[in-house]
Amino acid sequence: MEYYCKKNLSKLNAISILNIVVLVKFMGGVGRFGDVVLGAHAETIFSIIVYSIIGIELLVQYKFENLKVYSKSIYKVYSKSIYIAIFYSALLAISLTVTSDYTTTVKNCFELLVTILYANYLANKLSLNKLLDYTINAQFIILILIFIMMLAFKGVAYDNSGALVGIFSTKNNMAGGLNFFILIKLSKIRWLMTNKQKGILKYVLFIIIQFYLIILCKAVGAIVCMILPFVIMIVIDHRNSTVSLGKMYLLINVVFGSIVVYCLSIFNGVLQTFGRNITLTGRLPIWNIITSEMMLGNKWFGYGYGTAWDVNNDIFLKICRQYNLVLGGIPVGSHNGLIELWMSIGIVGVVVFLLMIYKICAHTRNMSSSPERFFICIYILYFAVYSLTERSLGAFNYQTLVLFVVLWLVIKISETSSIRYFKTMKQYE
């Protein structure tokens, strides 16, 4: 571990370190570690530092590094990238129209804009290898914090059931983060194999350690969330399939929804084998409650981005009332990415979001087998599976950041390919 630190940190410059700090924040740092070790205001201070870093980086990129070229990379209306602008514009317009809490809504929309712009910066500024290295270094810091919590603060590193939560708020958040860590390592291994470079064993060791931590989280769904995208990706990559990733994202959500609505009871035996039941650990009741309340409420436009769970929001109070009657207690979220988005910006907003995913990811069909394609595909598959049972579209978290990094990468690669094709055809005119 000491060797790993010295070897990797020696290669880092100031910009690299700043980006790693930002990625640590996006991936959940300093989290509960800050509350326990550094004090109650640690997370707030860290957030201010991270916002400052992002602001400086974007300002430098705009001000000093060819403003014209960079602004074109964001604002030029390509047939592909326009969907990101449409999605954000729709989200902003809907949220500001329907919200009852303008302060929270504006804050959330601003954070999402920062996330999208920073994702564009990462996708256009960095090579895939450097992006993976930055992320792996940030993950290494997160792992150190987790181990410190496990060794020195056992009382708060585990929840009441004995499941590992580390620096995260729940075991599911912890396990989901570890899944993402493993997928990044797999993408790095794929890059090393393609470029015939050494160092694979080191990343395999990290994967084994992280898989062990997932087991300590006692989150069976997280293991499925990790294995299923990997298996699908191996098939796609091996056959160099031209399947539309956008269609696959939609298909995963449609199939899961159909199973939940029509035939979940068939899988009761399988679920019981893993210590689960057909309520999916209480998720099915909360989905039913949210659906019934949304259909009676503002189903078309929602209640504003990130504000549906505000304690002063009518929809939150109604859901809590029903949830308390059925299961007791207060729900901590919708446990589904699209349902969460539905509550925020309604059916109209969800349709625009799915259109963005479908239209941009459709261009992966034209990509040849490569580390970039592997990373893009395996993350979209992971995101699709993870979103089925967990919230995943927050304004300032790693799932949202990497989703937009991937979308910008698809745009970047497909536009580059189109330019090369155009230049090639010009030679024959």
NUSETI-731795 format. One line per field, with one value per residue (C-alpha): chain; y, x, z; residue in one letter; residue number from 1. Coordinates in nm, 2 decimals. Last residue first. Layout:
<rs>
chain	(A | ...)
y	(Y | ...)
x	(X | ...)
z	(Z | ...)
resn	(A | ...)
resi	(NUM | ...)
</rs>
This chain:
<rs>
chain	(A | A | A | A | A | A | A | A | A | A | A | A | A | A | A | A | A | A | A | A | A | A | A | A | A | A | A | A | A | A | A | A | A | A | A | A | A | A | A | A | A | A | A | A | A | A | A | A | A | A | A | A | A | A | A | A | A | A | A | A | A | A | A | A | A | A | A | A | A | A | A | A | A | A | A | A | A | A | A | A | A | A | A | A | A | A | A | A | A | A | A | A | A | A | A | A | A | A | A | A | A | A | A | A | A | A | A | A | A | A | A | A | A | A | A | A | A | A | A | A | A | A | A | A | A | A | A | A | A | A | A | A | A | A | A | A | A | A | A | A | A | A | A | A | A | A | A | A | A | A | A | A | A | A | A | A | A | A | A | A | A | A | A | A | A | A | A | A | A | A | A | A | A | A | A | A | A | A | A | A | A | A | A | A | A | A | A | A | A | A | A | A | A | A | A | A | A | A | A | A | A | A | A | A | A | A | A | A | A | A | A | A | A | A | A | A | A | A | A | A | A | A | A | A | A | A | A | A | A | A | A | A | A | A | A | A | A | A | A | A | A | A | A | A | A | A | A | A | A | A | A | A | A | A | A | A | A | A | A | A | A | A | A | A | A | A | A | A | A | A | A | A | A | A | A | A | A | A | A | A | A | A | A | A | A | A | A | A | A | A | A | A | A | A | A | A | A | A | A | A | A | A | A | A | A | A | A | A | A | A | A | A | A | A | A | A | A | A | A | A | A | A | A | A | A | A | A | A | A | A | A | A | A | A | A | A | A | A | A | A | A | A | A | A | A | A | A | A | A | A | A | A | A | A | A | A | A | A | A | A | A | A | A | A | A | A | A | A | A | A | A | A | A | A | A | A | A | A | A | A | A | A | A | A | A | A | A | A | A | A | A | A | A | A | A | A | A | A | A | A | A | A | A | A | A | A | A | A | A | A | A | A | A | A | A | A | A | A | A | A | A | A | A | A | A | A | A | A | A)
y	(1.41 | 1.11 | 1.30 | 1.47 | 1.12 | 1.08 | 1.42 | 1.35 | 1.01 | 1.17 | 1.44 | 1.18 | 0.97 | 1.28 | 1.36 | 1.00 | 1.00 | 1.34 | 1.27 | 0.93 | 1.08 | 1.36 | 1.09 | 0.90 | 1.20 | 1.28 | 0.94 | 0.97 | 1.29 | 1.16 | 0.84 | 1.02 | 1.25 | 1.62 | 1.68 | 1.34 | 1.10 | 0.76 | 0.66 | 0.29 | -0.03 | -0.01 | 0.27 | 0.02 | -0.19 | 0.10 | 0.27 | -0.06 | -0.10 | 0.26 | 0.21 | -0.11 | 0.04 | 0.36 | 0.19 | -0.09 | 0.16 | 0.36 | 0.05 | -0.04 | -0.26 | -0.04 | 0.23 | 0.26 | 0.10 | 0.34 | 0.61 | 0.49 | 0.61 | 0.97 | 0.93 | 0.68 | 0.86 | 1.20 | 1.05 | 0.88 | 1.22 | 1.39 | 1.12 | 1.15 | 1.53 | 1.50 | 1.23 | 1.45 | 1.67 | 1.58 | 1.29 | 1.14 | 1.17 | 0.97 | 0.71 | 0.69 | 0.64 | 0.39 | 0.35 | 0.62 | 0.78 | 0.76 | 0.64 | 0.74 | 0.48 | 0.22 | -0.03 | 0.02 | 0.31 | 0.48 | 0.46 | 0.62 | 0.92 | 0.95 | 0.96 | 1.23 | 1.44 | 1.41 | 1.50 | 1.81 | 1.94 | 2.09 | 1.80 | 1.82 | 1.48 | 1.62 | 1.89 | 1.74 | 1.88 | 2.04 | 1.89 | 1.67 | 1.79 | 1.54 | 1.35 | 1.65 | 1.48 | 1.19 | 0.99 | 1.09 | 0.97 | 0.63 | 0.59 | 0.69 | 0.45 | 0.16 | 0.23 | 0.25 | -0.09 | -0.25 | -0.12 | -0.28 | -0.53 | -0.63 | -0.67 | -1.02 | -1.14 | -1.14 | -1.37 | -1.48 | -1.81 | -1.62 | -1.42 | -1.74 | -1.88 | -1.55 | -1.53 | -1.62 | -1.36 | -1.09 | -1.17 | -0.88 | -0.54 | -0.61 | -0.83 | -0.57 | -0.29 | -0.50 | -0.58 | -0.21 | -0.07 | -0.32 | -0.26 | 0.12 | 0.09 | -0.18 | 0.05 | 0.32 | 0.08 | -0.01 | -0.35 | -0.35 | -0.64 | -0.68 | -1.04 | -1.05 | -0.69 | -0.75 | -1.08 | -0.95 | -0.64 | -0.85 | -1.05 | -0.73 | -0.56 | -0.86 | -0.92 | -0.58 | -0.51 | -0.88 | -0.83 | -0.51 | -0.68 | -0.91 | -0.62 | -0.77 | -0.48 | -0.72 | -0.90 | -0.57 | -0.53 | -0.86 | -0.75 | -0.44 | -0.64 | -0.88 | -0.58 | -0.42 | -0.74 | -0.75 | -0.40 | -0.48 | -0.79 | -0.59 | -0.38 | -0.44 | -0.29 | -0.45 | -0.14 | -0.34 | -0.54 | -0.22 | -0.05 | -0.35 | -0.36 | 0.01 | -0.06 | -0.35 | -0.12 | 0.14 | -0.14 | -0.24 | 0.11 | 0.14 | -0.17 | -0.03 | 0.28 | 0.07 | -0.14 | 0.17 | 0.34 | 0.01 | -0.02 | 0.32 | 0.67 | 0.63 | 0.66 | 0.28 | 0.13 | -0.23 | -0.45 | -0.55 | -0.52 | -0.20 | -0.03 | -0.08 | 0.19 | 0.38 | 0.16 | 0.03 | 0.37 | 0.29 | -0.01 | 0.00 | 0.38 | 0.39 | 0.12 | 0.33 | 0.64 | 0.44 | 0.31 | 0.66 | 0.77 | 0.47 | 0.57 | 0.91 | 0.75 | 0.52 | 0.81 | 1.01 | 0.70 | 0.63 | 0.98 | 0.97 | 0.65 | 0.78 | 1.09 | 1.41 | 1.75 | 1.67 | 1.41 | 1.58 | 1.93 | 1.80 | 1.62 | 1.95 | 2.13 | 1.86 | 1.86 | 2.24 | 2.24 | 1.98 | 2.19 | 2.49 | 2.30 | 2.18 | 2.52 | 2.68 | 2.41 | 2.45 | 2.83 | 2.82 | 2.60 | 2.55 | 2.42 | 2.38 | 2.64 | 2.66 | 2.28 | 2.25 | 2.52 | 2.38 | 2.02 | 2.11 | 2.32 | 2.04 | 1.78 | 2.00 | 2.10 | 1.73 | 1.65 | 1.91 | 1.70 | 1.45 | 1.64 | 1.89 | 2.23 | 2.40 | 2.49 | 2.27 | 2.19 | 2.52 | 2.70 | 2.51 | 2.60 | 2.97 | 3.01 | 2.89 | 2.80 | 3.11 | 3.23 | 2.93 | 2.65 | 2.87 | 2.96 | 2.59 | 2.49 | 2.78 | 2.70 | 2.33 | 2.41 | 2.65 | 2.41 | 2.15 | 2.38 | 2.48 | 2.12 | 2.03 | 2.31 | 2.18 | 1.82 | 1.92 | 2.13 | 1.86 | 1.77 | 1.62 | 1.26 | 1.15 | 1.40 | 1.39 | 1.02 | 1.02 | 1.16 | 1.27 | 1.18 | 1.04 | 0.97 | 1.33 | 1.46 | 1.22 | 1.32 | 1.69 | 1.60 | 1.39 | 1.68 | 1.91 | 1.65 | 1.62 | 2.00 | 2.02 | 1.75 | 1.38 | 1.13 | 1.10 | 1.04 | 0.71 | 0.54 | 0.67 | 0.57 | 0.22 | 0.15 | 0.23 | 0.00)
x	(-1.38 | -1.19 | -0.99 | -1.31 | -1.44 | -1.15 | -1.20 | -1.57 | -1.50 | -1.24 | -1.49 | -1.76 | -1.53 | -1.44 | -1.81 | -1.88 | -1.60 | -1.69 | -2.06 | -2.00 | -1.76 | -2.01 | -2.27 | -2.01 | -1.91 | -2.28 | -2.34 | -2.02 | -2.14 | -2.49 | -2.36 | -2.08 | -2.30 | -2.40 | -2.75 | -2.89 | -2.99 | -2.93 | -3.19 | -3.18 | -3.37 | -3.38 | -3.12 | -2.84 | -2.94 | -2.95 | -2.64 | -2.44 | -2.55 | -2.46 | -2.12 | -2.04 | -2.12 | -1.92 | -1.61 | -1.61 | -1.65 | -1.36 | -1.14 | -1.21 | -1.43 | -1.54 | -1.80 | -2.09 | -2.34 | -2.24 | -2.43 | -2.76 | -2.63 | -2.70 | -3.05 | -3.17 | -3.02 | -3.15 | -3.50 | -3.51 | -3.45 | -3.71 | -3.96 | -3.88 | -3.93 | -4.27 | -4.38 | -4.30 | -4.01 | -3.91 | -4.14 | -4.08 | -3.71 | -3.73 | -3.95 | -3.68 | -3.40 | -3.57 | -3.54 | -3.81 | -3.64 | -3.58 | -3.93 | -4.06 | -4.17 | -4.43 | -4.48 | -4.84 | -4.98 | -4.64 | -4.60 | -4.94 | -4.87 | -4.51 | -4.64 | -4.89 | -4.64 | -4.38 | -4.64 | -4.74 | -4.38 | -4.27 | -4.05 | -3.87 | -3.87 | -4.02 | -3.76 | -3.48 | -3.59 | -3.94 | -4.28 | -4.37 | -4.46 | -4.71 | -4.80 | -4.89 | -5.12 | -5.36 | -5.13 | -4.83 | -5.00 | -5.09 | -4.74 | -4.56 | -4.76 | -4.71 | -4.34 | -4.31 | -4.49 | -4.26 | -3.94 | -4.00 | -3.70 | -3.79 | -4.16 | -4.14 | -3.91 | -3.54 | -3.30 | -3.11 | -3.30 | -3.62 | -3.57 | -3.54 | -3.85 | -4.05 | -3.95 | -4.30 | -4.45 | -4.28 | -4.49 | -4.71 | -4.61 | -4.25 | -4.17 | -4.30 | -4.11 | -3.79 | -3.84 | -3.92 | -3.62 | -3.38 | -3.53 | -3.49 | -3.12 | -3.08 | -3.24 | -3.00 | -2.71 | -2.81 | -2.67 | -2.37 | -2.21 | -1.83 | -1.89 | -1.65 | -1.74 | -2.12 | -2.09 | -1.84 | -2.07 | -2.37 | -2.17 | -2.02 | -2.36 | -2.51 | -2.22 | -2.21 | -2.58 | -2.63 | -2.36 | -2.53 | -2.87 | -2.72 | -2.63 | -2.47 | -2.22 | -1.95 | -1.99 | -1.94 | -1.62 | -1.49 | -1.56 | -1.36 | -1.06 | -1.09 | -1.12 | -0.81 | -0.61 | -0.72 | -0.61 | -0.25 | -0.25 | -0.32 | 0.00 | 0.17 | 0.09 | -0.04 | -0.24 | -0.56 | -0.49 | -0.41 | -0.73 | -0.94 | -0.77 | -0.86 | -1.22 | -1.23 | -1.09 | -1.36 | -1.63 | -1.49 | -1.51 | -1.87 | -1.96 | -1.79 | -2.01 | -2.32 | -2.22 | -2.17 | -2.49 | -2.67 | -2.52 | -2.65 | -2.52 | -2.17 | -1.83 | -1.82 | -2.17 | -2.08 | -2.37 | -2.40 | -2.78 | -2.76 | -2.53 | -2.15 | -1.88 | -2.04 | -1.94 | -1.64 | -1.47 | -1.09 | -1.06 | -1.36 | -1.37 | -1.00 | -1.07 | -1.34 | -1.12 | -0.85 | -1.10 | -1.22 | -0.86 | -0.81 | -1.13 | -0.99 | -0.67 | -0.89 | -1.09 | -0.78 | -0.63 | -0.95 | -0.97 | -0.60 | -0.66 | -0.97 | -0.79 | -0.87 | -0.99 | -1.30 | -1.46 | -1.34 | -1.46 | -1.79 | -1.84 | -1.76 | -2.02 | -2.29 | -2.20 | -2.20 | -2.55 | -2.67 | -2.55 | -2.73 | -3.05 | -3.03 | -2.96 | -3.24 | -3.48 | -3.38 | -3.42 | -3.74 | -3.93 | -4.29 | -4.17 | -4.39 | -4.26 | -3.90 | -3.87 | -4.04 | -3.82 | -3.50 | -3.57 | -3.67 | -3.36 | -3.14 | -3.30 | -3.29 | -2.92 | -2.83 | -3.03 | -2.84 | -2.53 | -2.63 | -2.74 | -2.47 | -2.58 | -2.25 | -2.29 | -2.05 | -1.76 | -1.82 | -1.75 | -1.42 | -1.30 | -1.39 | -1.25 | -0.91 | -0.75 | -0.72 | -1.07 | -1.30 | -1.07 | -0.93 | -1.29 | -1.39 | -1.09 | -1.15 | -1.52 | -1.45 | -1.19 | -1.41 | -1.70 | -1.47 | -1.35 | -1.70 | -1.81 | -1.51 | -1.61 | -1.97 | -1.86 | -1.63 | -1.89 | -1.99 | -1.64 | -1.32 | -1.33 | -1.69 | -1.87 | -1.58 | -1.57 | -1.95 | -1.90 | -1.55 | -1.61 | -1.91 | -1.79 | -1.85 | -1.63 | -1.35 | -1.38 | -1.32 | -1.01 | -0.89 | -0.94 | -0.73 | -0.46 | -0.44 | -0.43 | -0.14 | 0.07 | 0.05 | 0.31 | 0.48 | 0.14 | 0.11 | 0.44 | 0.45 | 0.09 | 0.12 | 0.45 | 0.29 | 0.00)
z	(-5.43 | -5.29 | -5.03 | -4.90 | -4.80 | -4.56 | -4.41 | -4.36 | -4.20 | -3.96 | -3.87 | -3.80 | -3.59 | -3.38 | -3.34 | -3.23 | -2.98 | -2.83 | -2.82 | -2.65 | -2.41 | -2.32 | -2.24 | -2.03 | -1.84 | -1.79 | -1.63 | -1.44 | -1.27 | -1.20 | -1.04 | -0.86 | -0.67 | -0.68 | -0.82 | -0.73 | -1.01 | -0.85 | -0.60 | -0.55 | -0.66 | -1.04 | -1.06 | -0.99 | -1.29 | -1.54 | -1.39 | -1.41 | -1.78 | -1.85 | -1.68 | -1.86 | -2.20 | -2.16 | -2.00 | -2.26 | -2.55 | -2.42 | -2.37 | -2.73 | -2.95 | -3.24 | -3.19 | -3.44 | -3.21 | -2.93 | -3.12 | -2.97 | -2.63 | -2.73 | -2.85 | -2.59 | -2.29 | -2.39 | -2.48 | -2.14 | -1.97 | -2.19 | -2.10 | -1.73 | -1.74 | -1.90 | -1.66 | -1.37 | -1.28 | -0.92 | -0.84 | -1.18 | -1.12 | -0.80 | -0.98 | -1.25 | -1.01 | -0.78 | -0.40 | -0.34 | -0.05 | 0.33 | 0.41 | 0.76 | 1.03 | 1.01 | 0.73 | 0.60 | 0.81 | 0.83 | 0.46 | 0.40 | 0.62 | 0.49 | 0.13 | 0.21 | 0.40 | 0.12 | -0.14 | 0.05 | 0.07 | 0.40 | 0.50 | 0.16 | -0.01 | -0.33 | -0.34 | -0.55 | -0.88 | -0.84 | -0.75 | -1.04 | -1.39 | -1.53 | -1.22 | -1.01 | -0.76 | -0.77 | -0.99 | -0.78 | -0.46 | -0.61 | -0.76 | -0.44 | -0.23 | -0.47 | -0.50 | -0.12 | -0.09 | -0.35 | -0.18 | 0.16 | 0.13 | -0.22 | -0.13 | -0.28 | -0.01 | 0.07 | 0.26 | -0.04 | -0.07 | 0.00 | -0.32 | -0.53 | -0.37 | -0.42 | -0.79 | -0.92 | -0.69 | -0.90 | -1.20 | -1.32 | -1.17 | -1.05 | -1.35 | -1.59 | -1.43 | -1.44 | -1.81 | -1.90 | -1.70 | -1.86 | -2.20 | -2.18 | -2.10 | -2.37 | -2.63 | -2.55 | -2.56 | -2.92 | -3.01 | -3.25 | -3.08 | -3.08 | -3.00 | -2.70 | -2.60 | -2.60 | -2.42 | -2.16 | -2.12 | -2.03 | -1.77 | -1.62 | -1.61 | -1.42 | -1.18 | -1.01 | -0.96 | -0.86 | -0.59 | -0.48 | -0.45 | -0.19 | 0.04 | 0.36 | 0.37 | 0.48 | 0.15 | -0.03 | 0.17 | 0.04 | -0.31 | -0.25 | -0.13 | -0.43 | -0.67 | -0.52 | -0.58 | -0.94 | -0.97 | -0.86 | -1.08 | -1.39 | -1.36 | -1.69 | -2.03 | -2.35 | -2.46 | -2.49 | -2.17 | -1.98 | -2.10 | -2.01 | -1.66 | -1.62 | -1.71 | -1.46 | -1.19 | -1.27 | -1.25 | -0.91 | -0.77 | -0.89 | -0.71 | -0.40 | -0.42 | -0.45 | -0.15 | 0.07 | -0.05 | 0.02 | 0.36 | 0.45 | 0.54 | 0.39 | 0.57 | 0.65 | 0.62 | 0.71 | 0.81 | 1.17 | 1.18 | 1.39 | 1.14 | 1.11 | 1.09 | 1.37 | 1.67 | 1.49 | 1.50 | 1.50 | 1.28 | 1.05 | 1.03 | 0.94 | 0.68 | 0.52 | 0.52 | 0.34 | 0.09 | 0.01 | -0.05 | -0.29 | -0.46 | -0.54 | -0.68 | -0.89 | -1.02 | -1.12 | -1.29 | -1.48 | -1.61 | -1.70 | -1.90 | -2.06 | -2.19 | -2.01 | -2.12 | -2.31 | -2.08 | -1.76 | -1.86 | -1.99 | -1.65 | -1.48 | -1.68 | -1.61 | -1.23 | -1.21 | -1.38 | -1.13 | -0.84 | -0.99 | -1.02 | -0.66 | -0.53 | -0.74 | -0.61 | -0.25 | -0.25 | -0.47 | -0.23 | -0.35 | -0.68 | -0.99 | -1.23 | -1.12 | -1.14 | -1.48 | -1.64 | -1.49 | -1.57 | -1.93 | -1.98 | -1.84 | -2.07 | -2.38 | -2.32 | -2.28 | -2.59 | -2.80 | -2.76 | -3.03 | -3.34 | -3.26 | -3.14 | -3.04 | -2.68 | -2.49 | -2.72 | -2.89 | -2.56 | -2.53 | -2.88 | -2.85 | -2.49 | -2.60 | -2.27 | -2.05 | -1.96 | -2.02 | -1.90 | -1.62 | -1.52 | -1.53 | -1.31 | -1.07 | -1.03 | -0.98 | -0.71 | -0.53 | -0.53 | -0.38 | -0.11 | -0.02 | 0.00 | 0.22 | 0.46 | 0.47 | 0.52 | 0.81 | 0.99 | 1.24 | 1.35 | 1.20 | 1.32 | 1.36 | 1.13 | 0.87 | 0.86 | 0.81 | 0.46 | 0.36 | 0.10 | -0.08 | -0.44 | -0.56 | -0.28 | -0.36 | -0.72 | -0.63 | -0.43 | -0.73 | -0.96 | -0.73 | -0.71 | -1.08 | -1.13 | -0.88 | -1.04 | -0.98 | -1.09 | -0.75 | -0.60 | -0.79 | -0.71 | -0.35 | -0.27 | -0.43 | -0.25 | 0.08 | 0.00)
resn	(E | Y | Q | K | M | T | K | F | Y | R | I | S | S | T | E | S | I | K | I | V | L | W | L | V | V | F | L | V | L | T | Q | Y | N | F | A | G | L | S | R | E | T | L | S | Y | V | A | F | Y | L | I | Y | I | C | I | F | F | R | E | P | S | S | S | M | N | R | T | H | A | C | I | K | Y | I | M | L | L | F | V | V | V | G | V | I | G | I | S | M | W | L | E | I | L | G | N | H | S | G | V | P | I | G | G | L | V | L | N | Y | Q | R | C | I | K | L | F | I | D | N | N | V | D | W | A | T | G | Y | G | Y | G | F | W | K | N | G | L | M | M | E | S | T | I | I | N | W | I | P | L | R | G | T | L | T | I | N | R | G | F | T | Q | L | V | G | N | F | I | S | L | C | Y | V | V | I | S | G | F | V | V | N | I | L | L | Y | M | K | G | L | S | V | T | S | N | R | H | D | I | V | I | M | I | V | F | P | L | I | M | C | V | I | A | G | V | A | K | C | L | I | I | L | Y | F | Q | I | I | I | F | L | V | Y | K | L | I | G | K | Q | K | N | T | M | L | W | R | I | K | S | L | K | I | L | I | F | F | N | L | G | G | A | M | N | N | K | T | S | F | I | G | V | L | A | G | S | N | D | Y | A | V | G | K | F | A | L | M | M | I | F | I | L | I | L | I | I | F | Q | A | N | I | T | Y | D | L | L | K | N | L | S | L | K | N | A | L | Y | N | A | Y | L | I | T | V | L | L | E | F | C | N | K | V | T | T | T | Y | D | S | T | V | T | L | S | I | A | L | L | A | S | Y | F | I | A | I | Y | I | S | K | S | Y | V | K | Y | I | S | K | S | Y | V | K | L | N | E | F | K | Y | Q | V | L | L | E | I | G | I | I | S | Y | V | I | I | S | F | I | T | E | A | H | A | G | L | V | V | D | G | F | R | G | V | G | G | M | F | K | V | L | V | V | I | N | L | I | S | I | A | N | L | K | S | L | N | K | K | C | Y | Y | E | M)
resi	(429 | 428 | 427 | 426 | 425 | 424 | 423 | 422 | 421 | 420 | 419 | 418 | 417 | 416 | 415 | 414 | 413 | 412 | 411 | 410 | 409 | 408 | 407 | 406 | 405 | 404 | 403 | 402 | 401 | 400 | 399 | 398 | 397 | 396 | 395 | 394 | 393 | 392 | 391 | 390 | 389 | 388 | 387 | 386 | 385 | 384 | 383 | 382 | 381 | 380 | 379 | 378 | 377 | 376 | 375 | 374 | 373 | 372 | 371 | 370 | 369 | 368 | 367 | 366 | 365 | 364 | 363 | 362 | 361 | 360 | 359 | 358 | 357 | 356 | 355 | 354 | 353 | 352 | 351 | 350 | 349 | 348 | 347 | 346 | 345 | 344 | 343 | 342 | 341 | 340 | 339 | 338 | 337 | 336 | 335 | 334 | 333 | 332 | 331 | 330 | 329 | 328 | 327 | 326 | 325 | 324 | 323 | 322 | 321 | 320 | 319 | 318 | 317 | 316 | 315 | 314 | 313 | 312 | 311 | 310 | 309 | 308 | 307 | 306 | 305 | 304 | 303 | 302 | 301 | 300 | 299 | 298 | 297 | 296 | 295 | 294 | 293 | 292 | 291 | 290 | 289 | 288 | 287 | 286 | 285 | 284 | 283 | 282 | 281 | 280 | 279 | 278 | 277 | 276 | 275 | 274 | 273 | 272 | 271 | 270 | 269 | 268 | 267 | 266 | 265 | 264 | 263 | 262 | 261 | 260 | 259 | 258 | 257 | 256 | 255 | 254 | 253 | 252 | 251 | 250 | 249 | 248 | 247 | 246 | 245 | 244 | 243 | 242 | 241 | 240 | 239 | 238 | 237 | 236 | 235 | 234 | 233 | 232 | 231 | 230 | 229 | 228 | 227 | 226 | 225 | 224 | 223 | 222 | 221 | 220 | 219 | 218 | 217 | 216 | 215 | 214 | 213 | 212 | 211 | 210 | 209 | 208 | 207 | 206 | 205 | 204 | 203 | 202 | 201 | 200 | 199 | 198 | 197 | 196 | 195 | 194 | 193 | 192 | 191 | 190 | 189 | 188 | 187 | 186 | 185 | 184 | 183 | 182 | 181 | 180 | 179 | 178 | 177 | 176 | 175 | 174 | 173 | 172 | 171 | 170 | 169 | 168 | 167 | 166 | 165 | 164 | 163 | 162 | 161 | 160 | 159 | 158 | 157 | 156 | 155 | 154 | 153 | 152 | 151 | 150 | 149 | 148 | 147 | 146 | 145 | 144 | 143 | 142 | 141 | 140 | 139 | 138 | 137 | 136 | 135 | 134 | 133 | 132 | 131 | 130 | 129 | 128 | 127 | 126 | 125 | 124 | 123 | 122 | 121 | 120 | 119 | 118 | 117 | 116 | 115 | 114 | 113 | 112 | 111 | 110 | 109 | 108 | 107 | 106 | 105 | 104 | 103 | 102 | 101 | 100 | 99 | 98 | 97 | 96 | 95 | 94 | 93 | 92 | 91 | 90 | 89 | 88 | 87 | 86 | 85 | 84 | 83 | 82 | 81 | 80 | 79 | 78 | 77 | 76 | 75 | 74 | 73 | 72 | 71 | 70 | 69 | 68 | 67 | 66 | 65 | 64 | 63 | 62 | 61 | 60 | 59 | 58 | 57 | 56 | 55 | 54 | 53 | 52 | 51 | 50 | 49 | 48 | 47 | 46 | 45 | 44 | 43 | 42 | 41 | 40 | 39 | 38 | 37 | 36 | 35 | 34 | 33 | 32 | 31 | 30 | 29 | 28 | 27 | 26 | 25 | 24 | 23 | 22 | 21 | 20 | 19 | 18 | 17 | 16 | 15 | 14 | 13 | 12 | 11 | 10 | 9 | 8 | 7 | 6 | 5 | 4 | 3 | 2 | 1)
</rs>
